[in-house]
């Protein structure tokens, strides 16, 4: 099992450019998440998908869109990147087991110039 | 709203014990977690405790929960240089969302 995979690992964009961050999990988990990690602010939830076919806003959704393509894949799109979106982005998945553990991908480091 | 707070840095000498503290605001939390993030990697669950427990021990790790004060701590005995990482406190009701703290960066000096 690969667990949670994310592509790309690194990306540099210019202000106004668009891009899609890809995430896939092979653990048959129902729930998937996108977080951003900024120094001193920890993890902030951007969007989540409780199950295939549903998506919901998290704490910081502005400037982002998501697609739950199928049970395995959950993508995050920046339509018009801004320097404030420079961050490390993590995708995670969770199965509603006893302890609700979240499994994280390795992250995408995004710089917007 | 729900909030999880923890100090940002902790420095210890190799072989000493490390204690990382966390406070949370949601008294209806069901699960409390400690996740570890190594450099350049995503978070991994280190240990967790149910809200009806006071203590959980797992090898070098001891988790203490004071529900009255909404205080959670993680003690790492005999800290090694390989324990250098960022440790995140987190809480959940058992639903879809988990609330993470800002993370405590642990430095272990040889």
Interface residues (C-beta under 8 A of the other chain):
Chain A: X4 X31 X35 X40 X41 X42 X43 X45 X48 X50 X58 X90 X92 X94 X99 X100 X101 X102 X104 X105 X106 X107
Chain B: X8 X31 X33 X40 X41 X42 X43 X44 X45 X48 X88 X92 X94 X96 X97 X98 X100 X101 X102 X103
